[in-house]
Each structure stands twice: as structure tokens, then as C-alpha cells.
Amino acid sequence: MDSGRLIWMNGKLIPEAEAKISVYDSALMFGDMVFEMTRSFNKKQFKLREHLERLYYGLKILRIPLEMTMEQMEKHCYETIEANDHLFGSDDEHRLMIDVSRGTLGIYQRVEGLHKGPNVVIADFPLRWTVAGMGHLFNKGINAVITSQRAIPAELLDPKIKNRSRIFYLMANIEASQVAGEDNWALLLDTSGYISEGTGDNFFIIKDNKVITPEGRNILRGISREYVMKELCPQLGLEVVEKNIDPYDVYTADEAFMTGTPFCMLPVTKLNGLAIGDGQVGKVFNALLNQWSSNTGVDIATQIKTWNTTDGSGGSDAPTPYRFKSNTK
């Protein structure tokens, strides 16, 4: 059944089911693609420009020869939203997915009918797809699981460039899915044994009223991470520290949380099954979340709880962005 949603792809708005790239594309061959994913509050895009700036930094560093300017990309993002907005309910939010691949590899350029040059894809779908099933975490918190799968360090593949070469994230999710119990999210160490990041989220601890997060060396420097550090913490008079932290620092912290674009922030109340602090959602986390809600005019936790009717997979056993279903019994 046609969803009615339209995708902006290489200059045209086309039906969602028709938005495809070639099997000869560099994205399929090498994971050679940069991307961004955004969200709205009350249907107004949040930090879209910052997402696009990071996208264009990645395009520059990876030398993907896109001629489209950032201003043009921004215009096409809003065109895509406008084309789909009538399909969104009053309580829906727009989640943009912006993908840019290098395009068809040179040896396949002679194939007729293939788009030449970089592929640009802008999709717009309901945010609830990503966050459905997360609502209870605002009350219960996540059990962060340190996996044997390490983060790839910047000297090998710079994680500050948001790219699609992310199988190490998926392997960490699969490993976390084997752990007994529920609400287990992967937490990766870097190659020196320090906490780096989750599989699509940044990590923070709170100790003695200080907000502490790993240095921005071997992580994706998230837009939400930046917002907490540069805007929310100053609003609340909280000191922010970037430094190496190890598992011991997490076990002995007062609170912990993760940040990510779709859910903004979620509490982490356990590490490897052991309580962090008193094992409850902490007051500093709640203060930060409440400030974020106040700034955007959306009660973030309540909104996501309202969508908390499924796990976001549509009943499928296929992986979701933040969860991998174990097939073991």
C-alpha cells in the first residue's frame, strides 16, 4: 500500500517506495555515505542547520564532490517536509533522514539509466517510529552494557564524521541483546579502555553536581551532546567537564544518561546490572530534561510515552536503530 509519503531524491520528489539507489553505488560497496537525522518539536525542525554543518564537514573531509550548497540542501529539506506534512497527525513530529553517497563506482558508469554523481536522498517519516517503546525508560532507566566490541578510534576511521560504515555499532547491539533482562543498551569502550559512546548516542555521568562526558576524540560529537553542554548546563548553572572516564567512574557516579536526537536524553540507572547511584532516575537528569522541554515547548517524556505502544519495529524481528532483537531462546 502506497504510504503517500514523498522522498526528495536527486532533484525530484518521488514516492517513498520508488526511492532507490543502484547496487553499484559506493554506499553499498563501501558504506561510503554521510548522513544526518533530525527531529522537530511542534513540527519545527530543531538544530537543522547544525546537522547540515556536520554533514558538510563530512562531505569535505571524505571528498564527496557534492555541488549542492548547504543553503540549497536546507531548502530541499523544508520542501520535503512541506510535501509530507499533510500526512502527519497533529501529535506527530518530522524526522528527516538525509543521505549523501559518492554515487556509482566508475567501472559501472557505462550502465544505462543510472544516476551519475553523488546521490542525495531526503526522507521524512514520523519520529514515533524511532522512539516508540522508549517511554518507560524515562521512569526506569537503561542498563548500559559494556560490550567486547570496541569503538573504532579516530586514527582508523574518524567517528566525528557521521557515516554509514557502522557495522561495529550493529555488532555491539547484537551482543547487548544476548544479555538477560530488558532495556539493555550497548556502551562501547575505546581501544584504551575508556568509555566512548553508545551505538547512536553520547554518554554522560554526573558526580558531585558536575556533568562529565568523554572527550570528543573517539566519538561522534552529537548535536544533542552539544546542546546539553553548551546550552542546558549553563542555563542551570551546572559545570561541564570533558575527560576520559572509565567503567569505575560510571559505577561510582551519582547519575548517568545518554543523549541522542530522537529521544533527546534518557537516564542510565545501571551499568552491567549494577546500580548507578541509588539506581533511580536522578534529580540532575530531570532538571536538564525539564529545561529542554521548557526551551522547546514540548514535554519530551510525555510525548514519547504517548507513543509507547510498540517497540518501533512494526512487529518485525529486524533490527531497530537502538535495539536488536535476540533470536536466541
Residue pairs with C-beta under 8 A, 6 or more apart in sequence:
2 15
2 16
2 17
3 15
3 16
3 17
3 87
4 87
5 15
5 16
5 84
5 87
5 123
5 124
5 125
6 13
6 14
6 15
6 16
6 80
6 83
6 84
6 124
7 13
7 14
7 15
7 16
7 18
7 19
7 80
7 121
7 122
7 123
7 124
8 76
8 77
8 79
8 80
8 83
8 120
8 121
8 122
9 19
9 119
9 120
9 121
9 122
10 115
10 119
10 120
10 121
13 79
13 80
13 83
16 123
19 121
19 123
21 27
21 28
21 101
21 115
21 119
21 121
22 28
22 104
22 108
22 111
22 114
22 115
24 104
24 105
24 108
24 111
24 114
25 101
25 102
25 103
25 104
25 105
25 119
26 32
26 33
26 101
26 102
26 103
26 104
26 105
27 33
27 99
27 101
27 102
27 119
27 164
29 105
30 165
31 163
31 164
31 165
31 166
31 167
32 62
32 64
32 101
32 102
32 163
32 164
32 165
33 99
33 100
33 101
33 102
33 163
33 164
34 55
34 58
34 59
34 62
34 64
34 99
34 100
34 161
34 162
34 163
34 164
35 55
35 97
35 98
35 99
35 100
35 162
35 163
35 164
36 51
36 52
36 54
36 55
36 96
36 97
36 98
36 162
37 51
37 95
37 96
37 97
37 98
37 261
37 262
38 45
38 46
38 47
38 48
38 51
38 77
38 94
38 95
38 96
38 98
38 261
39 45
39 46
39 93
39 94
39 95
39 127
39 261
39 262
40 46
40 93
40 94
40 95
40 127
41 93
41 296
41 297
41 298
42 93
42 296
42 297
42 298
43 85
43 88
43 92
43 93
43 94
45 77
45 78
45 81
45 94
45 96
46 296
47 223
47 227
48 74
48 77
48 96
49 74
50 223
50 226
51 98
51 223
52 70
52 73
52 74
52 77
52 98
53 70
54 162
54 221
54 223
55 73
55 98
55 100
55 162
56 70
56 73
57 161
58 64
58 161
58 162
58 163
59 66
59 100
61 158
61 161
62 102
62 161
62 163
64 100
64 101
64 102
64 118
65 102
65 117
65 118
66 100
66 118
66 120
68 76
68 120
73 98
73 120
76 120
76 122
77 96
77 98
77 122
80 96
80 122
80 123
80 124
81 94
81 96
81 124
83 124
84 94
84 124
85 94
88 94
88 126
91 303
91 306
92 126
92 127
92 128
93 126
93 127
93 128
93 303
94 124
94 126
94 127
95 124
95 125
95 126
95 127
95 129
95 130
95 262
96 122
96 123
96 124
97 121
97 122
97 123
97 124
97 125
98 120
98 121
98 122
99 119
99 120
99 121
99 122
99 123
99 164
100 118
100 119
100 120
100 121
101 118
101 119
102 118
103 115
103 116
103 117
103 118
103 119
104 111
104 114
104 115
104 116
108 114
109 116
127 262
128 307
128 312
129 312
130 262
130 263
130 312
130 320
130 321
130 322
131 262
131 263
131 304
131 307
131 312
132 307
132 308
132 309
132 310
132 311
132 312
133 308
133 310
133 311
133 312
133 323
134 263
134 266
134 304
134 308
134 312
134 322
135 301
135 304
135 305
135 306
135 307
135 308
136 305
136 308
137 183
137 263
137 266
137 267
138 266
138 267
138 281
138 289
138 301
138 304
138 305
139 281
140 183
140 269
140 281
141 183
141 266
141 267
141 268
141 269
141 270
141 279
141 280
141 281
142 183
142 184
142 185
142 258
142 266
142 267
142 268
142 269
142 270
143 179
143 181
143 183
143 184
143 185
143 268
143 269
143 270
143 271
143 272
143 273
144 184
144 185
144 186
144 187
144 198
144 203
144 250
144 256
144 258
144 268
144 270
144 271
144 272
145 175
145 176
145 179
145 184
145 185
145 186
145 187
145 272
146 187
146 188
146 189
146 247
146 271
146 272
147 171
147 172
147 175
147 176
147 186
147 187
147 188
148 175
149 168
149 171
149 172
149 175
149 186
149 188
150 168
150 188
150 189
150 190
150 191
150 196
151 159
151 168
151 188
151 189
151 190
151 191
151 196
151 197
151 218
151 219
152 159
152 168
153 190
153 191
153 218
154 160
154 217
154 218
157 163
157 165
159 196
159 197
159 218
159 219
159 220
160 216
160 219
160 220
160 221
162 220
168 188
169 186
169 199
169 200
170 199
170 319
170 324
172 186
172 188
172 199
173 186
173 199
173 319
173 322
173 323
173 324
174 324
174 326
175 186
176 184
176 185
176 186
176 324
177 184
177 323
177 324
177 325
177 326
178 326
178 328
181 273
185 198
185 199
185 201
185 258
185 268
185 322
185 323
186 198
186 199
187 195
187 197
187 198
187 203
187 271
188 195
188 196
188 197
188 198
188 199
189 195
189 196
189 247
190 196
190 218
191 218
192 244
193 246
194 214
194 244
194 245
194 246
195 203
195 214
195 245
195 246
195 247
195 249
195 250
196 203
196 214
196 218
196 219
197 203
197 214
197 219
197 220
198 258
198 260
199 322
200 260
200 321
200 322
201 222
201 258
201 259
201 260
201 266
201 322
202 213
202 214
202 219
202 220
202 221
202 222
202 224
202 225
202 258
202 259
202 260
203 213
203 214
203 256
203 257
203 258
203 268
204 211
204 212
204 213
204 225
204 228
204 256
204 257
204 258
204 259
205 212
205 213
205 245
205 249
205 250
205 253
205 254
205 255
205 256
205 276
206 212
206 253
206 254
206 255
206 256
206 257
206 282
206 284
206 285
207 249
207 252
207 253
207 254
208 254
209 238
209 239
209 284
210 238
210 239
210 240
210 241
211 228
211 229
211 233
211 238
211 239
211 240
211 241
211 284
211 288
212 240
212 241
212 242
212 243
212 245
212 249
212 253
213 225
213 229
213 240
213 241
213 242
213 245
214 242
214 243
214 244
214 245
215 242
215 243
215 244
216 242
222 259
222 260
222 261
223 261
224 259
224 260
224 261
224 264
224 265
225 259
227 259
227 292
228 259
228 265
228 288
229 240
229 242
231 295
232 238
232 288
232 291
232 292
232 295
233 239
233 240
233 288
235 291
235 295
236 287
236 288
236 291
238 284
238 288
247 271
247 272
250 256
250 271
250 276
251 271
251 274
251 276
253 276
253 277
254 276
254 277
254 282
254 284
255 267
255 276
255 277
255 281
255 282
255 283
255 284
255 285
256 267
256 268
256 269
256 271
256 276
257 265
257 266
257 267
257 268
257 285
257 288
258 265
258 266
258 268
259 265
260 266
260 322
262 321
263 300
263 304
264 289
264 292
264 300
265 285
265 288
265 289
265 292
267 281
267 282
267 285
268 276
269 275
269 276
269 277
269 279
269 280
269 281
270 276
270 279
289 300
289 301
292 300
293 299
293 300
293 301
311 320
311 323
312 320
312 323
313 320
313 323
313 325
317 325
317 327
319 325
